[in-house]
Amino acid sequence: MKIHRLNIILMVIFSLACFAGEKEGSATEREILFQLSDSLTQEVISVGSIGAATSLQLKLAEHPETIIFRSAILQALFAKKILVFEKQSTTDTTLELTIRASSVFYGAIFSESLFGARKVERIATVKCNAVISSSSTGKIIWAGLVTKSTIDTVGYSSVDQLHSDSFPLTSYTKPALSFFDSLLEPAIVTIASGVAIYLFFTIRS
């Protein structure tokens, strides 16, 4: 009988542990958006037919939404072995970039099992206007809007740690528990803890 009760205690403790079993190692919003800006810049290089060993003048729009991505944009250009100038030079090609939107949206909160950790789907998006032109002829070689998005799943309890208020997002939607869910989880944890304590002292007696 005591063994049976011990098994019940172990099951209750395991169920409580499931609430703490959040998905670890999720990238921060900043990291995700920098990855998207890198991918976005590489696509601009590709569609604009900017080859390796090309030199260009880079012009970034003078506002926080664009400047914050400067390092990621430069890294993408350097990865393609492109010589970059930010001031007037003898290079003929000019690349103008403007980040139009950088957003993070969290969907509905869900659990994969009754006692599973709460999770939420995260959608991050970066949109950029790009113009490639020739300084000598004034010809617009290519212009367009490039959009990059990614979807992943993160632990609901880690959302605040993954977010940074200092990052200049143009749109941000934080997940929120429904009124029913906000009452249900504390009730389950409290009842399960009470049962575990009761069984523990019952077995000892």
ZIPEJO-V54407 format. One record per residue. SS is DSSP state (hx for helix, st for strand, lp for the rest). PHI is phi in whole degrees, -180 to 180 (999 if undefined). D_CENTER is the distance of its C-alpha to the mean C-alpha in whole Angstrom. Layout:
ss,phi,d_center
SS,PHI,D_CENTER
SS,PHI,D_CENTER
//
This chain:
ss,phi,d_center
lp,999,50
hx,-65,48
hx,-65,46
hx,-64,45
hx,-66,44
hx,-62,42
hx,-63,40
hx,-64,39
hx,-61,38
hx,-63,36
hx,-65,35
hx,-66,34
hx,-63,32
hx,-63,30
hx,-64,29
hx,-66,28
hx,-65,26
hx,-61,24
hx,-66,22
hx,-89,21
lp,-84,20
lp,-69,16
lp,-67,14
lp,-94,14
lp,77,12
lp,-70,8
lp,-69,6
lp,-73,5
hx,-60,4
hx,-60,7
hx,-63,7
hx,-62,4
hx,-68,6
hx,-66,9
hx,-63,9
hx,-67,9
hx,-67,12
hx,-64,14
hx,-63,14
hx,-63,15
hx,-63,18
hx,-64,19
hx,-68,20
hx,-60,21
hx,-60,23
hx,-69,24
hx,-71,25
lp,-88,27
lp,56,29
lp,-90,28
lp,-89,30
lp,-62,30
lp,72,32
lp,-76,32
st,-110,32
st,-149,30
st,-99,30
st,-99,26
st,-120,26
st,-105,23
lp,-59,23
lp,-86,24
lp,-149,22
hx,-54,19
hx,-61,16
hx,-98,17
hx,-59,19
lp,-61,15
lp,-94,14
hx,-53,18
hx,-63,17
hx,-67,15
hx,-65,17
hx,-64,20
hx,-61,19
hx,-65,19
hx,-69,22
hx,-64,24
hx,-62,22
lp,-94,25
lp,59,27
lp,-100,28
st,-80,30
st,-115,28
st,-122,30
lp,-106,29
lp,-116,32
lp,-54,35
lp,-143,36
lp,-82,39
lp,-65,36
lp,-90,36
st,-91,33
st,-121,30
st,-115,27
st,-107,25
st,-126,22
st,-137,20
st,-77,17
st,-87,17
st,-158,14
st,-139,11
st,-131,9
st,-133,7
st,-126,9
st,-105,10
st,-85,13
st,-72,16
st,-81,16
st,-147,18
st,-128,20
lp,-82,21
lp,-152,24
lp,-57,27
lp,-106,26
lp,-72,22
lp,-66,19
st,-73,17
st,-130,14
st,-150,12
st,-82,10
st,-117,7
st,-119,7
st,-112,5
st,-140,9
st,-129,11
st,-120,15
st,-139,17
st,-94,21
st,-131,23
st,-134,27
st,-114,29
st,-139,32
st,-102,35
lp,-69,37
lp,-75,40
lp,-103,41
lp,78,38
lp,-74,37
st,-83,34
st,-78,33
st,-160,29
st,-149,27
st,180,24
st,-106,21
st,-114,18
st,-123,15
st,-129,12
st,-137,10
st,-144,8
st,-125,8
st,-145,8
st,-123,9
st,-129,9
st,-70,12
hx,-59,13
hx,-71,15
hx,-98,12
hx,-58,10
hx,-63,12
hx,-73,12
hx,-82,8
lp,-93,8
lp,-132,11
lp,-67,14
lp,-79,15
lp,-81,12
lp,-79,14
lp,-74,12
lp,-84,14
st,-154,13
st,-145,11
st,-124,12
lp,-89,12
lp,-72,14
lp,-140,17
lp,-72,20
lp,-70,23
hx,-59,26
hx,-65,28
hx,-67,25
hx,-66,25
hx,-93,28
hx,-68,28
hx,-63,26
hx,-60,28
hx,-66,31
hx,-64,31
hx,-63,30
hx,-63,33
hx,-64,35
hx,-63,34
hx,-64,34
hx,-63,38
hx,-64,39
hx,-62,38
hx,-66,40
hx,-61,43
hx,-66,43
hx,-62,43
hx,-74,46
hx,-66,48
hx,-66,48
hx,-65,49
lp,-82,52
//
